[in-house]
Amino acid sequence: MSRRSCLRWVAVAVLVMGLMLAARVSDAEPLRAIRVKDRGHLADPQAAFWKQAPAVKVTLLPQMIAFPAQPNVSVTSLSVKAAHNEQWLAILLEWKDLTKNDRIVLDKFGDQAAVELPIHFSKEAMSSPMMGNPGGRVTIWQWRAAFQHDTDKGEPTVRDLYPNAVVDIYPDQVLKAIDARPYTGALGLDNPTSRHKQSPVLDQMAEGWGTMTVHTDQKADGKGVWRDGAWRVVITHPLVGVSENQPRLSPGDDTVIAFAVWDGGNREVGARKAWSNWIPFRLAR
């Protein structure tokens, strides 16, 4: 057997072992979503009820199964709390990050965090926490610091992002909208991440690597605040999803939950991230 063939089989074996280990629930302390009386949708990182919610420390690992990878991630753990008011679920994430990266320009990335849950939870057929797997679809609510900046302060102009840029004229100033569309990049392709932001959180689903899809009907919401070298981010979503591709949860339910964090200052983006395995998750009655 050639050296190349040996390396190929070793890579396949490592990949299979990684997927098998990832599809198991970790031994981490279970996360419990307390029941609160607040009738709003809970997207307030400073709300008083968070003092009553027990915090769970979640260990994060570098994503080293799919390429490109980042072996030296900045965030190796985060504190997580959860709450619900029978209508909305809220997850509070806190982690240390000495740099606030909330603007995306050429060759620079933004801070991000994500919450992942299986759409249909089954102990006998666990979905992979690595963006799910065929037949094991997951929901992923991803908060982005750049989106938070846009929702708080308005979307930046080209001059804001590139102060030394020189622009003589824009295509949409001299062409019809349909003719100017090829010049509008992601907007012209109707990329959902390029639309006007009403929330800093993307409501997504996946069924394996490379299958991430943004829901046309966005229900996820949240808010992130950076202060004293740390992010405090709340991600919220209705307990009962509006489609079969969203979880339908009730007080008293047991399921699992996983997390991911990207440090833009450490050039983390896409597959270059810190992630957690599934941890047990229960919603209080």
C-alpha positions, 0 to 999 in steps of 0.5 A: 500500500502506498504512503498516500493510500495509508494517509488517506485511510488514516484521515478517514479513520480519524474522521469516523472516530471524531463523528462517533465521539461527537454524536454522544452526550458529554459528561458536562453538568446539565443545563436547566432553563428556569421558568420566569414570569417575564412576558416579553421575549427575554432578549435582555442580557441585563434582566434581573431574572438571570441572577436566579438561573444556574450557570453551567461552564461549557468546555469548548474545543477547536474544530479539527475535523473539517478543513480549514481548521484552527487548532489555537482557538481563543475561547476555551470555555463559556458560561451558559444560563437558560430561561423560558416563559412558556412562549420564548426560550432564552440562552445567555452566553458569557465569555472573555474576549479582550478585543471587540470585533464588530466590523467586517472589512477586507481580511478581518472577521467579526466575533460570533456565537451560536446555539444548536439544538436537534430539531427532533431529539432522540436518545437512540438516534442522536444528531451530530453536534457538528451541524447535524447529519443526514436524517439528523437535522439541527437548528442553529441560532447564530449571533454576529457582533457585526449584525449587532453593530448594524442593528444598534447603530445602523448599517455602515457605508463604504466610507465608514468601512474604507475611509480612503476609498474613492467612489465616482459613481454607483451603478444604481445611480445610472442604470435601471435596478434590474441592470444594476443588480449584477454589480450589487454582489451578494445583495444581487444574489439575494444572499439572506445574510446581506439583507437589511438586519432587523435582528443580530441573530440568524435563524438557520438549519443544517443536516451536515457540513455544507448544508447550512440554510437560512430560514426564510421566516426569521424568528430568532432574536437576541442582543449582545453587549461587550464590556470589560473584555467580555461578551454577554449575549442572549439568543432567543427563539419561540419555544414552538417553531413555526415549521417542521424544520424548527424545534417544538419544545414544551416546559418539562422537555428533555433534549440536548444543546451545543454551542460554538464561538468565533473570535474574529480577532483570532481570525476565526470564521466559518469552520475555524471555531471553538465548539462544544459537544452536546450537553443535557438540557431540560426546560423547567415546568 
